[in-house]
Amino acid sequence: MSMTDTEKLDLAHEMFAAWDALDWDRVVEMFADDGVLHSVMQEPVVGRDAIAERMAILGSKAERLTLHVKALGVIDGRVFAERVDDFDFDGHHGEVPVVGILRMDGGKVTEWLEYYDRPTLLAGMGVTPDADFGH
């Protein structure tokens, strides 16, 4: 079931709002059963169950998160989002510029690629470079 560009943008806005609300169940629900969440500096997280596990880890220490979307659009059927993630995580504050690329089908996110500077993210989170926190 293909989606229009407007439907894709609406789903992206809904996804970002769920992150802002720290509603990890809703985030997971918006992924396809075989969806992929891939912070490109790490191995991809594949499947809704694996994504739920990653969100549980992230959610256990996330205190606040705001995705400041700077630009959002559809190019060749994919949603591109330039944003700055502003967060409080386990007593630490950070901000990291991010570009996310989302593929969608049937009202679900099938793939979400995230491009950011991992050391900047981890420094903001107050964790060591070998930590396995998804974003």
ChimeraX attribute file (.defattr): number of C-alpha atoms within 10 A of each C-alpha:
attribute: neighborCount
match mode: 1-to-1
recipient: residues
	/A:1	6
	/A:2	11
	/A:3	14
	/A:4	13
	/A:5	17
	/A:6	11
	/A:7	15
	/A:8	25
	/A:9	21
	/A:10	13
	/A:11	19
	/A:12	23
	/A:13	14
	/A:14	15
	/A:15	22
	/A:16	18
	/A:17	17
	/A:18	17
	/A:19	19
	/A:20	18
	/A:21	14
	/A:22	19
	/A:23	14
	/A:24	20
	/A:25	13
	/A:26	15
	/A:27	21
	/A:28	24
	/A:29	15
	/A:30	21
	/A:31	24
	/A:32	18
	/A:33	16
	/A:34	15
	/A:35	23
	/A:36	22
	/A:37	24
	/A:38	21
	/A:39	19
	/A:40	13
	/A:41	11
	/A:42	11
	/A:43	10
	/A:44	17
	/A:45	21
	/A:46	16
	/A:47	17
	/A:48	20
	/A:49	14
	/A:50	17
	/A:51	25
	/A:52	18
	/A:53	14
	/A:54	19
	/A:55	21
	/A:56	16
	/A:57	14
	/A:58	18
	/A:59	17
	/A:60	10
	/A:61	14
	/A:62	18
	/A:63	15
	/A:64	16
	/A:65	20
	/A:66	18
	/A:67	19
	/A:68	17
	/A:69	16
	/A:70	12
	/A:71	10
	/A:72	17
	/A:73	16
	/A:74	17
	/A:75	10
	/A:76	7
	/A:77	16
	/A:78	17
	/A:79	20
	/A:80	21
	/A:81	21
	/A:82	18
	/A:83	18
	/A:84	17
	/A:85	18
	/A:86	18
	/A:87	21
	/A:88	18
	/A:89	20
	/A:90	15
	/A:91	11
	/A:92	15
	/A:93	17
	/A:94	17
	/A:95	19
	/A:96	19
	/A:97	18
	/A:98	20
	/A:99	17
	/A:100	17
	/A:101	20
	/A:102	22
	/A:103	19
	/A:104	27
	/A:105	17
	/A:106	12
	/A:107	17
	/A:108	20
	/A:109	25
	/A:110	20
	/A:111	22
	/A:112	22
	/A:113	17
	/A:114	18
	/A:115	15
	/A:116	17
	/A:117	12
	/A:118	16
	/A:119	13
	/A:120	14
	/A:121	22
	/A:122	18
	/A:123	16
	/A:124	20
	/A:125	21
	/A:126	16
	/A:127	16
	/A:128	10
	/A:129	12
	/A:130	7
	/A:131	8
	/A:132	13
	/A:133	18
	/A:134	18
	/A:135	15
